[in-house]
Amino acid sequence: MKAIVLEAADKPLVLKEVDKPALAPGEVLVKIKAAALNRRDYWITVGKYAGIKYPSILGSDGAGIVAEAGSSAGEHWIGKEVIINPSHDWGDHPEYQGKEFKILGLPEEGTFAEYVKVRAEYLHLKPDHLDWEQAAALPLAGLTAFRALFTKGKAKKGDKVLISGAGSGTGTFALQWAIAAGCQVFVTSGSDEKIAKAKQLGAQAGVNYKAQAWAEQLQHLSGGFDIIIDSALGEGFAKFLDISNSGCRIVFFGGTAGNVPELNGRKIFWKQLQILGTTMGTMEEFKAMADFANEHRIVPVIDEVFPMADAEKAVQKMAGSSQFGKIVLKA
């Protein structure tokens, strides 16, 4: 079969012929129709991710048709249109992942290929209102944002929600989930164009975080937040304490702008704030996320679709962070 292969950190992704995966009992083979990029794919290509091995087939997001099953346990999936849950071996505790947890696409071979093998338990029927590219965009970012907003953030109708970094895959999903849940949503971005796009999706307002008084502007616009969703950290994280309402849940799942800065602990305990880390999600949360997308007929935002053979161009676009929504590879 053909696959996109990462041979080394200093080499571009290449399309080449590789062996078709052999199935063990309980596994199925999915013929990929579309796959989507995540920020982790970029970090792996530049050698800045834990546990990298070469050669590797990347890709955590995928949608396709089940072609084969390794045993009778998965035969009922053959011919079904599916999306793949990339959050594998979560463990016994819903509060946190176990030691065996892994994400599809490293260390296991991922979705940037003609076929991918997964255990049948990680399949979910493709939402019928989505095309292949939209369905492929849903799993990883959709799940991450869903757990952050609802499990950790406990979002409910009427909550004021700030999404830091509108335009990323997770940020865009958090925006869509929150609006569908009846929240009042505000965003930040370093791009006025991305703020405008977020408002088109339903955000009430947005502020450019490059402005000196961005936090003060947000406070004036919103009156304070009940939930803040962040994937950057960095020095600006300290400002979240000032614009949080009492009891605010500040949830984060990334650190692209640096580490957590020095924080004023007095504000945290007096306002009874919660600062919560999160990663991916459980099997139950994946099902709830997919059901939520179906119920509200949510269509993932896609920035651009590339042919699978142009995966390297897609990664380079992600490197520039110019996208709004997901970057997708079409088989």
ZANU-767259 format. One record per residue: residue number from 1; residue in three letters; x, y, z of N, C-alpha, C in turn. Coordinates in steps of 0.02 Angstrom, whole numbers, plus 50000, padded with zeros to 5 digits. Example, Ala and Ser with C-alpha at 12.3 -4.5 7.8 and 13.67 -1.06 7.14 Angstrom:
2
resi/resn/n_c1/n_c2/n_c3/ca_c1/ca_c2/ca_c3/c_c1/c_c2/c_c3
1/Ala/50660/49716/50390/50615/49775/50390/50660/49835/50390;
2/Ser/50642/49888/50354/50684/49947/50357/50645/50002/50394;
END
This chain:
331
resi/resn/n_c1/n_c2/n_c3/ca_c1/ca_c2/ca_c3/c_c1/c_c2/c_c3
1/Met/50043/49941/50000/50000/50000/50000/50044/50062/50000;
2/Lys/50015/50119/49983/50051/50182/49985/50040/50216/50052;
3/Ala/50091/50249/50077/50087/50284/50141/50134/50344/50140;
4/Ile/50118/50393/50183/50162/50450/50194/50208/50432/50251;
5/Val/50274/50433/50239/50322/50407/50288/50370/50463/50310;
6/Leu/50380/50466/50376/50431/50510/50404/50493/50467/50417;
7/Glu/50546/50481/50381/50606/50440/50386/50658/50468/50434;
8/Ala/50656/50532/50447/50700/50565/50495/50676/50636/50507;
9/Ala/50698/50666/50563/50674/50733/50580/50697/50786/50530;
10/Asp/50752/50773/50496/50778/50823/50449/50759/50808/50377;
11/Lys/50711/50762/50368/50689/50745/50301/50615/50760/50292;
12/Pro/50594/50780/50233/50523/50792/50221/50484/50726/50220;
13/Leu/50419/50731/50231/50375/50673/50224/50377/50650/50151;
14/Val/50376/50584/50141/50378/50557/50073/50323/50505/50064;
15/Leu/50297/50502/50004/50248/50451/49985/50286/50391/49958;
16/Lys/50275/50333/49988/50311/50274/49966/50268/50211/49977;
17/Glu/50292/50157/49947/50258/50093/49954/50282/50059/50018;
18/Val/50234/50035/50059/50250/49999/50121/50206/49938/50125;
19/Asp/50222/49893/50172/50182/49833/50181/50113/49850/50209;
20/Lys/50063/49816/50184/49996/49823/50210/49994/49792/50280;
21/Pro/49961/49824/50328/49961/49797/50397/49930/49728/50401;
22/Ala/49959/49685/50442/49931/49619/50456/49888/49626/50519;
23/Leu/49830/49593/50519/49782/49601/50573/49789/49546/50625;
24/Ala/49782/49565/50688/49776/49519/50744/49702/49513/50762;
25/Pro/49684/49462/50801/49613/49458/50822/49590/49521/50857;
26/Gly/49531/49545/50839/49503/49605/50868/49519/49669/50830;
27/Glu/49565/49664/50782/49584/49722/50742/49546/49723/50676;
28/Val/49540/49783/50648/49510/49792/50582/49555/49835/50540;
29/Leu/49545/49831/50475/49583/49871/50427/49535/49922/50397;
30/Val/49552/49985/50404/49510/50039/50377/49544/50068/50315;
31/Lys/49507/50069/50260/49531/50103/50200/49518/50177/50208;
32/Ile/49571/50216/50212/49566/50287/50228/49540/50326/50168;
33/Lys/49488/50367/50180/49462/50412/50129/49488/50483/50140;
34/Ala/49500/50501/50203/49529/50566/50220/49561/50562/50288;
35/Ala/49613/50602/50298/49648/50607/50362/49660/50681/50376;
36/Ala/49670/50697/50440/49679/50768/50458/49742/50776/50500;
37/Leu/49772/50834/50494/49832/50850/50532/49814/50878/50601;
38/Asn/49859/50866/50648/49856/50897/50713/49925/50927/50729;
39/Arg/49927/50971/50778/49990/51003/50795/50043/50952/50814;
40/Arg/50022/50895/50843/50071/50845/50863/50108/50817/50801;
41/Asp/50074/50813/50744/50107/50789/50684/50164/50835/50665;
42/Tyr/50152/50900/50670/50206/50948/50655/50264/50939/50702;
43/Trp/50250/50935/50768/50305/50929/50817/50345/50865/50805;
44/Ile/50311/50812/50785/50347/50749/50771/50393/50758/50711;
45/Thr/50370/50794/50659/50411/50802/50599/50474/50842/50612;
46/Val/50473/50884/50663/50533/50924/50679/50572/50894/50738;
47/Gly/50555/50833/50758/50592/50798/50809/50581/50822/50879;
48/Lys/50525/50857/50892/50512/50885/50959/50451/50853/50990;
49/Tyr/50454/50787/50998/50398/50750/51028/50427/50688/51061;
50/Ala/50397/50667/51116/50424/50609/51152/50412/50545/51114;
51/Gly/50460/50499/51118/50452/50432/51092/50452/50426/51017;
52/Ile/50484/50472/50981/50485/50470/50909/50526/50409/50885;
53/Lys/50500/50376/50834/50536/50321/50802/50535/50332/50727;
54/Tyr/50586/50306/50694/50591/50311/50622/50602/50242/50592;
55/Pro/50571/50228/50534/50521/50269/50500/50454/50265/50536;
56/Ser/50411/50314/50524/50345/50317/50554/50293/50340/50503;
57/Ile/50234/50314/50510/50176/50339/50473/50134/50378/50523;
58/Leu/50131/50444/50514/50096/50487/50561/50021/50488/50547;
59/Gly/49985/50529/50585/49914/50538/50574/49872/50507/50629;
60/Ser/49837/50550/50667/49792/50527/50720/49719/50528/50699;
61/Asp/49703/50571/50651/49634/50579/50629/49622/50543/50563;
62/Gly/49567/50506/50559/49552/50473/50496/49479/50452/50492;
63/Ala/49454/50450/50430/49387/50425/50415/49393/50381/50354;
64/Gly/49355/50327/50354/49359/50281/50297/49309/50225/50302;
65/Ile/49322/50173/50263/49277/50115/50259/49314/50053/50284;
66/Val/49282/50015/50327/49313/49954/50354/49317/49902/50299;
67/Ala/49379/49880/50285/49391/49834/50229/49399/49762/50251;
68/Glu/49430/49751/50309/49443/49683/50333/49438/49681/50409;
69/Ala/49427/49620/50435/49427/49610/50507/49472/49551/50523;
70/Gly/49507/49556/50580/49554/49504/50600/49521/49445/50634;
71/Ser/49458/49451/50652/49421/49397/50683/49346/49411/50676;
72/Ser/49306/49364/50697/49233/49372/50691/49208/49430/50733;
73/Ala/49248/49450/50784/49226/49504/50828/49217/49570/50791;
74/Gly/49254/49579/50736/49249/49642/50700/49215/49637/50632;
75/Glu/49190/49578/50615/49162/49568/50548/49101/49610/50534;
76/His/49062/49627/50586/49002/49667/50575/49018/49738/50554;
77/Trp/49083/49759/50561/49104/49826/50540/49121/49829/50466;
78/Ile/49132/49771/50434/49155/49772/50364/49104/49808/50320;
79/Gly/49130/49856/50280/49087/49896/50236/49058/49958/50268;
80/Lys/49067/49966/50334/49039/50024/50369/49084/50086/50360;
81/Glu/49052/50144/50354/49088/50207/50352/49101/50230/50424;
82/Val/49164/50243/50440/49182/50254/50510/49229/50313/50519;
83/Ile/49231/50338/50581/49285/50380/50605/49321/50341/50659;
84/Ile/49384/50360/50671/49426/50321/50717/49441/50363/50779;
85/Asn/49429/50334/50837/49448/50365/50900/49524/50356/50908;
86/Pro/49563/50410/50909/49636/50403/50914/49662/50397/50985;
87/Ser/49618/50400/51035/49637/50397/51105/49635/50325/51129;
88/His/49693/50291/51130/49696/50219/51141/49722/50201/51211;
89/Asp/49693/50147/51238/49715/50119/51302/49714/50172/51357;
90/Trp/49658/50205/51364/49652/50258/51414/49667/50234/51485;
91/Gly/49639/50177/51503/49649/50151/51570/49585/50151/51610;
92/Asp/49590/50137/51675/49531/50126/51717/49501/50188/51748;
93/His/49539/50243/51748/49516/50303/51784/49494/50357/51735;
94/Pro/49431/50377/51737/49408/50430/51692/49442/50497/51705;
95/Glu/49469/50506/51765/49500/50570/51782/49567/50581/51747;
96/Tyr/49600/50528/51729/49667/50535/51697/49684/50471/51660;
97/Gln/49728/50478/51609/49750/50420/51569/49801/50378/51607;
98/Gly/49802/50313/51591/49848/50267/51624/49916/50264/51589;
99/Lys/49960/50222/51615/50028/50217/51590/50031/50188/51519;
100/Glu/49981/50150/51500/49980/50118/51434/49948/50163/51381;
101/Phe/49925/50222/51400/49891/50266/51353/49937/50285/51295;
102/Lys/49908/50288/51235/49944/50311/51176/49895/50341/51127;
103/Ile/49923/50380/51080/49883/50413/51029/49900/50383/50962;
104/Leu/49850/50367/50923/49861/50339/50857/49906/50386/50816;
105/Gly/49955/50356/50781/50001/50396/50740/50070/50400/50769;
106/Leu/50081/50374/50827/50145/50367/50860/50130/50347/50933;
107/Pro/50149/50286/50952/50195/50240/50919/50164/50195/50865;
108/Glu/50097/50188/50866/50065/50147/50815/50063/50184/50749;
109/Glu/50066/50147/50694/50063/50179/50628/49995/50212/50618;
110/Gly/49997/50272/50588/49937/50313/50586/49899/50314/50521;
111/Thr/49861/50367/50512/49810/50371/50460/49834/50402/50394;
112/Phe/49897/50425/50391/49923/50453/50329/49944/50396/50282;
113/Ala/49895/50355/50264/49910/50294/50226/49847/50271/50191;
114/Glu/49857/50225/50145/49800/50195/50110/49756/50155/50158;
115/Tyr/49788/50120/50205/49752/50081/50255/49783/50094/50324;
116/Val/49742/50088/50376/49767/50090/50444/49732/50034/50483;
117/Lys/49769/50002/50528/49737/49952/50570/49726/49980/50640;
118/Val/49668/49963/50668/49650/49983/50736/49608/49929/50767;
119/Arg/49603/49929/50833/49556/49883/50865/49485/49907/50852;
120/Ala/49441/49860/50843/49372/49875/50823/49337/49920/50875;
121/Glu/49358/49916/50937/49326/49956/50989/49336/50031/50979;
122/Tyr/49385/50050/50937/49398/50121/50925/49363/50148/50864;
123/Leu/49317/50110/50836/49278/50133/50779/49213/50165/50802;
124/His/49191/50215/50764/49127/50247/50776/49098/50263/50707;
125/Leu/49033/50252/50699/49002/50266/50635/49012/50339/50616;
126/Lys/49029/50351/50553/49037/50419/50527/48972/50457/50532;
127/Pro/48972/50517/50561/48911/50557/50562/48885/50567/50491;
128/Asp/48821/50552/50481/48795/50550/50412/48788/50618/50380;
129/His/48793/50672/50418/48787/50739/50388/48855/50766/50366;
130/Leu/48909/50728/50377/48976/50751/50361/49003/50714/50300;
131/Asp/49041/50751/50258/49077/50717/50204/49142/50688/50233;
132/Trp/49181/50655/50191/49240/50621/50216/49290/50669/50248;
133/Glu/49301/50726/50216/49350/50773/50242/49328/50802/50309;
134/Gln/49264/50819/50314/49238/50845/50377/49240/50793/50433;
135/Ala/49224/50731/50416/49225/50677/50466/49296/50665/50491;
136/Ala/49344/50667/50446/49414/50655/50465/49439/50710/50512;
137/Ala/49411/50769/50507/49434/50826/50548/49410/50821/50620;
138/Leu/49362/50778/50633/49327/50779/50698/49365/50747/50757;
139/Pro/49397/50689/50750/49415/50649/50810/49460/50681/50863;
140/Leu/49523/50695/50848/49569/50715/50901/49553/50784/50930;
141/Ala/49548/50834/50887/49534/50901/50911/49464/50906/50941;
142/Gly/49417/50872/50910/49349/50873/50936/49345/50843/51005;
143/Leu/49378/50786/51015/49379/50753/51080/49414/50795/51133;
144/Thr/49473/50822/51116/49511/50862/51163/49471/50923/51187;
145/Ala/49440/50957/51140/49400/51016/51157/49338/50998/51196;
146/Phe/49307/50941/51180/49246/50919/51213/49260/50904/51287;
147/Arg/49313/50867/51301/49330/50852/51371/49348/50915/51408;
148/Ala/49387/50959/51376/49407/51021/51408/49347/51063/51427;
149/Leu/49300/51069/51382/49243/51113/51393/49191/51084/51441;
150/Phe/49174/51021/51429/49117/50992/51467/49138/50951/51528;
151/Thr/49187/50907/51521/49207/50867/51579/49245/50909/51630;
152/Lys/49296/50945/51606/49336/50986/51651/49304/51054/51665;
153/Gly/49280/51087/51613/49253/51154/51622/49181/51155/51646;
154/Lys/49146/51097/51641/49076/51092/51664/49031/51146/51632;
155/Ala/49041/51157/51568/49004/51210/51533/48929/51196/51532;
156/Lys/48891/51249/51539/48818/51245/51536/48791/51307/51501;
157/Lys/48729/51304/51483/48698/51360/51448/48705/51424/51488;
158/Gly/48725/51477/51454/48731/51543/51486/48800/51559/51512;
159/Asp/48844/51509/51518/48911/51522/51542/48948/51568/51493;
160/Lys/48990/51611/51522/49034/51652/51480/49100/51616/51472;
161/Val/49117/51601/51409/49176/51560/51394/49225/51600/51352;
162/Leu/49288/51598/51373/49342/51628/51333/49382/51571/51302;
163/Ile/49393/51575/51236/49435/51528/51201/49496/51565/51176;
164/Ser/49553/51548/51205/49616/51580/51187/49646/51546/51126;
165/Gly/49661/51586/51076/49691/51558/51015/49640/51531/50966;
166/Ala/49590/51570/50950/49541/51549/50901/49575/51537/50834;
167/Gly/49556/51485/50801/49585/51468/50735/49619/51401/50735;
168/Ser/49645/51379/50792/49673/51312/50795/49617/51261/50789;
169/Gly/49635/51199/50775/49583/51147/50770/49545/51140/50834;
170/Thr/49581/51134/50891/49547/51127/50955/49508/51189/50974;
171/Gly/49538/51248/50960/49504/51310/50976/49439/51318/50937;
172/Thr/49440/51299/50874/49381/51304/50833/49327/51257/50856;
173/Phe/49346/51196/50875/49296/51149/50902/49268/51174/50968;
174/Ala/49311/51199/51012/49287/51226/51076/49235/51281/51064;
175/Leu/49248/51323/51015/49202/51376/50996/49135/51346/50973;
176/Gln/49138/51297/50929/49077/51266/50903/49038/51229/50957;
177/Trp/49074/51191/51000/49040/51155/51054/49005/51204/51101;
178/Ala/49041/51257/51120/49015/51304/51169/48954/51341/51143;
179/Ile/48956/51361/51080/48899/51396/51051/48838/51349/51047;
180/Ala/48850/51286/51028/48796/51238/51024/48765/51225/51093;
181/Ala/48805/51231/51146/48781/51220/51214/48747/51281/51243;
182/Gly/48745/51336/51206/48712/51396/51229/48754/51442/51272;
183/Cys/48820/51435/51266/48865/51479/51304/48875/51545/51267;
184/Gln/48897/51596/51303/48918/51659/51274/48994/51654/51263;
185/Val/49015/51657/51201/49084/51641/51185/49122/51703/51161;
186/Phe/49183/51711/51188/49229/51763/51168/49295/51729/51149;
187/Val/49335/51762/51108/49397/51731/51084/49454/51782/51086;
188/Thr/49515/51753/51086/49574/51793/51072/49610/51763/51012;
189/Ser/49649/51803/50978/49691/51780/50923/49742/51835/50909;
190/Gly/49797/51815/50877/49845/51864/50854/49828/51890/50786;
191/Ser/49771/51869/50758/49749/51888/50691/49679/51916/50693;
192/Asp/49671/51977/50670/49604/52008/50666/49559/51969/50618;
193/Glu/49590/51940/50566/49551/51901/50518/49521/51839/50552;
194/Lys/49560/51806/50594/49534/51747/50629/49480/51766/50679;
195/Ile/49487/51824/50711/49434/51847/50756/49370/51858/50718;
196/Ala/49375/51887/50659/49316/51899/50617/49283/51832/50598;
197/Lys/49323/51782/50582/49295/51717/50564/49262/51684/50624;
198/Ala/49292/51693/50683/49261/51666/50744/49193/51698/50757;
199/Lys/49188/51762/50745/49124/51797/50754/49072/51772/50704;
200/Gln/49094/51754/50643/49049/51725/50594/49021/51659/50618;
201/Leu/49060/51623/50658/49038/51559/50685/48994/51567/50746;
202/Gly/48990/51628/50773/48946/51639/50830/48978/51670/50891;
203/Ala/49043/51682/50890/49075/51715/50947/49047/51786/50954;
204/Gln/49037/51808/51016/49009/51874/51026/49059/51929/51013;
205/Ala/49122/51917/51030/49173/51967/51019/49241/51934/51025;
206/Gly/49292/51969/51004/49360/51944/51009/49409/52001/51017;
207/Val/49468/51984/51044/49520/52034/51056/49586/52006/51031;
208/Asn/49626/52049/51000/49692/52029/50977/49740/52030/51036;
209/Tyr/49769/51971/51052/49812/51967/51111/49879/52003/51103;
210/Lys/49891/52030/51043/49951/52071/51033/49941/52142/51059;
211/Ala/49879/52160/51072/49864/52226/51100/49887/52229/51172;
212/Gln/49913/52286/51193/49942/52292/51260/49890/52281/51314;
213/Ala/49829/52304/51304/49777/52299/51355/49724/52247/51336;
214/Trp/49745/52190/51308/49697/52141/51284/49652/52114/51340;
215/Ala/49682/52102/51399/49642/52075/51454/49590/52126/51478;
216/Glu/49610/52188/51482/49563/52241/51503/49506/52247/51453;
217/Gln/49522/52242/51388/49470/52244/51337/49420/52187/51345;
218/Leu/49446/52127/51358/49402/52070/51368/49358/52079/51430;
219/Gln/49386/52104/51483/49347/52116/51544/49291/52165/51530;
220/His/49306/52217/51494/49256/52267/51477/49200/52237/51434;
221/Leu/49219/52196/51386/49170/52166/51340/49126/52114/51373;
222/Ser/49156/52075/51418/49120/52016/51445/49095/52024/51516;
223/Gly/49130/52063/51556/49114/52066/51627/49146/52009/51666;
224/Gly/49188/51970/51634/49222/51914/51667/49198/51847/51641;
225/Phe/49238/51795/51653/49225/51729/51624/49214/51675/51676;
226/Asp/49171/51628/51657/49158/51569/51698/49203/51511/51679;
227/Ile/49224/51509/51616/49268/51457/51590/49318/51489/51542;
228/Ile/49381/51469/51548/49432/51491/51500/49467/51429/51473;
229/Ile/49469/51423/51407/49501/51366/51373/49564/51392/51339;
230/Asp/49622/51361/51356/49686/51386/51331/49729/51328/51308;
231/Ser/49770/51341/51257/49816/51289/51233/49887/51317/51224;
232/Ala/49900/51374/51253/49964/51408/51241/50007/51417/51303;
233/Leu/49976/51432/51361/50013/51453/51421/50054/51516/51405;
234/Gly/50116/51521/51428/50155/51582/51417/50136/51637/51465;
235/Glu/50168/51694/51458/50159/51750/51505/50087/51774/51510;
236/Gly/50051/51770/51454/49982/51795/51454/49936/51755/51499;
237/Phe/49956/51694/51517/49914/51652/51560/49898/51686/51627;
238/Ala/49945/51725/51653/49935/51758/51718/49876/51806/51716;
239/Lys/49863/51835/51657/49808/51883/51650/49740/51850/51658;
240/Phe/49736/51784/51648/49672/51749/51654/49643/51756/51724;
241/Leu/49686/51761/51774/49661/51767/51843/49621/51832/51852;
242/Asp/49642/51884/51817/49609/51949/51824/49541/51951/51791;
243/Ile/49532/51912/51739/49469/51916/51701/49423/51856/51716;
244/Ser/49441/51818/51768/49400/51761/51789/49347/51784/51839;
245/Asn/49286/51760/51831/49236/51767/51883/49251/51719/51940;
246/Ser/49222/51730/51998/49231/51683/52053/49208/51614/52032;
247/Gly/49249/51563/52048/49232/51494/52029/49250/51475/51958;
248/Cys/49284/51519/51922/49302/51505/51852/49346/51443/51847;
249/Arg/49334/51403/51795/49377/51346/51779/49422/51365/51720;
250/Ile/49488/51366/51732/49537/51381/51680/49566/51315/51658;
251/Val/49550/51294/51597/49569/51227/51572/49620/51235/51516;
252/Phe/49675/51197/51520/49725/51203/51466/49751/51134/51446;
253/Phe/49773/51129/51383/49796/51066/51355/49854/51075/51307;
254/Gly/49894/51125/51317/49952/51137/51275/49996/51189/51306;
255/Gly/50054/51201/51275/50100/51250/51301/50144/51280/51247;
256/Thr/50114/51297/51191/50153/51321/51133/50188/51388/51146;
257/Ala/50163/51427/51195/50194/51492/51209/50241/51491/51269;
258/Gly/50252/51432/51297/50298/51428/51354/50267/51392/51413;
259/Asn/50294/51405/51472/50270/51373/51533/50221/51418/51571;
260/Val/50194/51390/51624/50150/51430/51667/50192/51484/51701;
261/Pro/50173/51547/51696/50212/51601/51727/50199/51605/51802;
262/Glu/50233/51649/51836/50219/51661/51907/50148/51687/51914;
263/Leu/50110/51655/51960/50040/51674/51969/50029/51701/52040;
264/Asn/49981/51746/52046/49963/51774/52110/49914/51725/52144;
265/Gly/49940/51686/52190/49900/51635/52223/49842/51664/52262;
266/Arg/49847/51725/52285/49792/51756/52323/49729/51763/52281;
267/Lys/49739/51779/52218/49681/51784/52173/49649/51716/52162;
268/Ile/49691/51665/52160/49665/51597/52148/49622/51574/52206;
269/Phe/49647/51582/52268/49607/51556/52323/49548/51601/52340;
270/Trp/49556/51668/52333/49501/51712/52351/49443/51706/52302;
271/Lys/49459/51698/52239/49406/51688/52189/49384/51615/52183;
272/Gln/49419/51571/52219/49405/51499/52216/49409/51474/52143;
273/Leu/49464/51492/52110/49474/51472/52041/49500/51401/52038;
274/Gln/49489/51369/51982/49516/51302/51969/49559/51306/51906;
275/Ile/49621/51282/51910/49665/51277/51852/49674/51203/51837;
276/Leu/49650/51182/51779/49643/51112/51763/49679/51093/51699;
277/Gly/49720/51042/51703/49752/51015/51643/49710/50958/51614;
278/Thr/49715/50948/51549/49678/50894/51517/49714/50871/51455;
279/Thr/49702/50809/51436/49731/50779/51376/49681/50731/51345;
280/Met/49667/50738/51282/49624/50691/51245/49560/50675/51282;
281/Gly/49541/50610/51288/49479/50592/51321/49465/50518/51321;
282/Thr/49414/50498/51358/49397/50427/51366/49354/50403/51308;
283/Met/49343/50337/51308/49298/50307/51258/49228/50337/51263;
284/Glu/49205/50345/51325/49138/50372/51337/49133/50444/51312;
285/Glu/49186/50483/51323/49186/50553/51299/49188/50556/51223;
286/Phe/49223/50510/51191/49225/50510/51118/49154/50497/51091;
287/Lys/49120/50449/51119/49051/50435/51097/49006/50495/51110;
288/Ala/49013/50526/51169/48972/50584/51184/48987/50641/51136;
289/Met/49051/50650/51119/49070/50703/51072/49039/50691/51003;
290/Ala/49045/50629/50978/49016/50613/50912/48940/50620/50913;
291/Asp/48909/50599/50967/48836/50606/50973/48816/50680/50975;
292/Phe/48856/50721/51010/48842/50793/51014/48847/50825/50944;
293/Ala/48898/50805/50906/48906/50831/50838/48847/50811/50795;
294/Asn/48824/50750/50804/48765/50727/50766/48702/50765/50786;
295/Glu/48691/50770/50851/48631/50802/50876/48625/50875/50852;
296/His/48681/50911/50854/48681/50982/50836/48701/50994/50764;
297/Arg/48712/50940/50727/48730/50944/50655/48790/50991/50646;
298/Ile/48840/50983/50688/48899/51025/50686/48945/51002/50630;
299/Val/48967/51049/50590/49012/51036/50534/49081/51064/50551;
300/Pro/49133/51021/50557/49200/51047/50572/49223/51098/50521;
301/Val/49260/51147/50545/49286/51200/50501/49351/51175/50470;
302/Ile/49353/51175/50404/49412/51152/50367/49444/51212/50333;
303/Asp/49508/51221/50345/49544/51276/50314/49563/51259/50242;
304/Glu/49593/51200/50232/49615/51180/50165/49621/51104/50161;
305/Val/49608/51078/50102/49615/51006/50089/49671/50996/50039;
306/Phe/49718/50953/50057/49775/50936/50013/49768/50864/49990;
307/Pro/49792/50846/49931/49799/50776/49913/49847/50742/49962;
308/Met/49835/50678/49976/49878/50642/50023/49952/50648/50004;
309/Ala/49965/50647/49939/50035/50650/49916/50068/50716/49934;
310/Asp/50028/50768/49950/50056/50834/49968/50058/50845/50043;
311/Ala/50066/50791/50081/50067/50796/50154/50121/50844/50179;
312/Glu/50179/50845/50146/50232/50889/50168/50211/50962/50160;
313/Lys/50176/50979/50106/50151/51048/50098/50101/51065/50153;
314/Ala/50060/51016/50172/50011/51027/50224/50045/51041/50291;
315/Val/50097/51003/50306/50134/51012/50369/50168/51081/50370;
316/Gln/50194/51102/50313/50227/51167/50310/50176/51224/50320;
317/Lys/50115/51214/50296/50063/51264/50309/50049/51267/50384;
318/Met/50044/51209/50417/50032/51208/50489/50089/51242/50526;
319/Ala/50150/51235/50502/50208/51266/50534/50200/51341/50539;
320/Gly/50167/51371/50490/50158/51443/50489/50098/51467/50529;
321/Ser/50057/51421/50554/49999/51437/50596/49951/51487/50564;
322/Ser/49946/51484/50499/49902/51530/50463/49831/51504/50457;
323/Gln/49820/51441/50473/49756/51410/50461/49703/51431/50510;
324/Phe/49640/51427/50489/49582/51434/50534/49542/51370/50527;
325/Gly/49545/51328/50577/49513/51263/50573/49564/51210/50555;
326/Lys/49539/51155/50526/49581/51096/50515/49611/51093/50445;
327/Ile/49670/51063/50441/49702/51048/50377/49693/50974/50365;
328/Val/49669/50957/50305/49648/50888/50291/49685/50861/50230;
329/Leu/49699/50796/50232/49728/50760/50175/49674/50715/50145;
330/Lys/49666/50719/50080/49616/50678/50046/49651/50621/50009;
331/Ala/49626/50560/50021/49655/50501/49989/49639/50500/49915;
END
